[in-house]
């Protein structure tokens, strides 16, 4: 077997394992919340801290691979990711689970860009498009398989089993890496932007922690304001350091290119909305509608299929027509699908929901790939690594903070609607009297005492109020998401495909991939 095919096999196995992990947790999250008895705001850290860990380690890929060797680093990261998966399955509380997910994120954040770098090094430039297209198979399959696999494992056994499929795949990845990969030269003396790395870690971590405290402490509490203040100071220091550093961890000067900045905003909007909805929908379907995990996974599957199919089509459309005719319809379709989710309630049929999700998946495919391709195509070859590193880091940070923000908004809107509805549901109100009477008659037929009958009736009424408040809260959050998508329309109208003379090596959608800082 030629070396390039060996490298491709290793990359596909490792990346499939990492990408599968991005979707299996969403379906299992309601079960995790019940087992550990935590609210949504605490539980979302299982996802957001994982994404934050990925974002923070991506810029280290180039430095670590040069310093320790690509093969050695790749094996170490697969081992760390697999160990994190095994530890996650035996976590004893929510905090231990979050910590083990961070371990997974550290390994997974480096596996993807390093794997792409290995493929690029093993083939000529003429073969890169074909090889990356083949390597894109796990990108399409993992989101389709993940929700179904998670639903089956959660329903048939426990959420702890969702990480067990990672173990044989991880072991296979380690064996293949040791057998097939060639080690690269090690560079002993390398400059490292430790100041930028520390300031970015402090700033982004404190901001994320502050968001998780909002529902309990309030936006104006001393704790939340203090955390945001410290985060702001650290991030300002980070920007100052990155702009003055000769070899910065992330080259923020890339944002001076207006086309890149506008395309990146559109790309980040699509990823933020994708991850936020993947986080919110399983919670709604299981906790509000009462669906099982496997039913939830099956309902989410058509969206992933639509996304995967559209990604293949969007690249060709971009190459032929440019960014505007592809991105703007995708953006409007995504906004419309989120608006339709704004009317979601417990009576919405599965067929209607599937049609909305298919539209959402197809629209995200129309937005994401062309926007990313355009963002990369405006840079000369020598700047692609730095642009890719910046784009990939922010691609993880936006969903992480988006999920935390939407979880906070959901909690606060639920509290608002519960309080409002509870004020109207008094013992003297007609609706309450009808519910209490119906439940009282039903329970009374079994010979229950008046005290028991009243207690059951009040519990049923409270459950109905909570359900109505939950539905209203989800509708509010989806409406806010619609507004965020529409804001992306402004930068999308400024996009244009760069001419060949504007860049040293124009990119095409069929061959555009995030080339890591390596």
Residue, then its C-alpha position, 0 to 999 in steps of 0.5 A: x500500500x502506498x504511503x499516502x493511502x496509509x496516512x489517509x486511513x490513519x486520518x479517517x479512523x482518528x477524525x471519525x472518532x473525534x467527529x462522532x463525539x461532537x454529536x453523541x453527547x447532545x442526545x445523552x445530555x438530558x439523561x446526564x442531567x437527570x442522573x447527576x441532578x443538575x440544571x441545563x446551565x451546569x450540564x452545558x459545560x460538558x459540551x462548551x468546556x470540550x469546545x473551549x479546550x479544542x479551541x485553545x489547543x488548535x494553535x499549538x498544533x504547529x509548535x508541538x508537531x515541530x518540537x516533538x514530531x508529528x507521529x509522536x504527537x498524533x499517537x499521544x493525542x489519540x491516546x489522550x482522547x481515548x483515555x478521556x472517553x474511557x474516564x468520561x464513562x466512569x465519571x462520578x459527578x458532573x464536575x468529573x465529567x466536565x474535567x474528563x471532557x476537557x482531556x478529550x478536547x485537548x487530544x481531539x483539538x490537535x488530531x483534526x488539523x494534524x491529520x489534515x497536515x499529514x495528508x497534505x504532506x503525503x501527496x502532491x498539490x494536484x492530489x490534495x483535493x481528491x485526498x481531502x474529499x475522501x477524508x471528508x467521508x467521516x465529516x459526513x457520516x459522523x453527524x448522521x451516525x452519532x445521534x442514532x448511536x447515542x439514542x440506542x446506547x442511552x435507551x438500551x443501557x446508559x449514557x455512560x456507554x456512548x463513549x465505549x465505541x471510542x475505545x476500539x476505534x482509539x486503539x485501532x488508531x494508535x496501532x495504525x499510527x505506530x505501524x504506518x506513520x513516518x516521524x518528521x524532523x524535530x526542531x529543538x529551538x522554537x519560539x513560543x508565544x506563551x504570553x498570548x496562550x496564557x492570556x487567551x486561556x484566562x480571558x476565554x475561560x473566565x468569560x465562559x464561567x461568567x455566562x454560566x453564573x448569570x441565571x443564578x447571580x444575575x447579569x448585574x451581580x458583583x461576581x458576574x461583573x467581576x468575572x467579565x471585567x477580568x476576562x475583558x482585561x485578559x482579552x485586551x492584553x491578549x490582543x495587544x500581545x498578538x498584535x506586537x508579537x513577531x510569531x503570534x499564537x494567532x495572527x489577528x492582523x488577518x482581520x484587516x482583510x475585509x473580505x476575510x472578516x465578512x466571510x468569517x462572520x458568516x461562517x461563524x454564524x452558521x456554526x454557532x446556530x448549528x451547535x446551539x440548535x443541536x444542543x437545544x433540540x434534544x433537550x426539548x424533544x426529551x424533556x418537554x415532548x417526552x421522546x426517548x433518546x432513540x426517537x430523538x436521534x432518528x428525528x435529528x438524522x435527516x438534518x445531518x443527511x441534508x447537511x452532508x448532501x448539501x456540502x457536496x453540492x455547495x462546493x460546485x455551486x460556489x466554484x461556478x457562481x461565486x459566494x453571494x448566490x449560494x450564501x444568501x439563499x442559505x442564510x435566508x433559508x436558515x433564518x426561515x427554519x429557525x423562525x419555524x422552530x420559534x413556533x415549535x410546541x408539544x403538538x408539532x408533528x414529527x413530519x413537520x419537524x423533520x421538514x424544518x430540520x431538513x431545510x435547516x441542514x441544507x441551508x447550513x450547508x449552503x452557508x458554511x462551506x462557501x463562507x469558509x472557502x471564501x475566507x481561505x481564498x483571499x490569502x496567499x499560500x504562505x498565509x494560509x496556515x495562519x488564517x486556518x489556525x485563526x479560523x479553526x480556533x474561532x470556529x470552536x469558540x463561537x459555538x462554545x459561547x453560543x451554547x453557554x449564552x443560549x442555556x443562560x437565556x433559556x433558564x432566564x426565559x423559563x423563570x420569566x414565563x413560569x412566574x407569569x403563567x403561575x400568576x394567572x393560574x390561581x385556584x379561582x381561575x377557570x382553567x385551574x378549576x377545570x384541571x383540578x376537577x378532572x384530576x380530582x375525579x380521576x384520582x377519586x375513582x381509586x378511593x384516594x382521600x381528599x388530601x391525596x387527591x388535592x396533592x396529585x391535582x396540584x402536581x399535575x397543574x404545576x407540571x402543566x405550568x412548567x411545560x407551558x413555560x418551557x415551550x415559551x422559553x424555547x420559542x423565545x430562544x429560537x426567535x433570538x437565534x433567528x435574529x442572529x442569523x438575520x444579522x449575518x445577512x449584512x456581511x454576506x451582502x458584502x462578499x465577492x469572490x477574489x480575482x486570481x490576481x488578488x491572491x497567490x493561489x486561489x482556492x476552490x470549494x472542492x479543494x478548500x480545507x483548513x490547513x493547520x499551522x504546521 
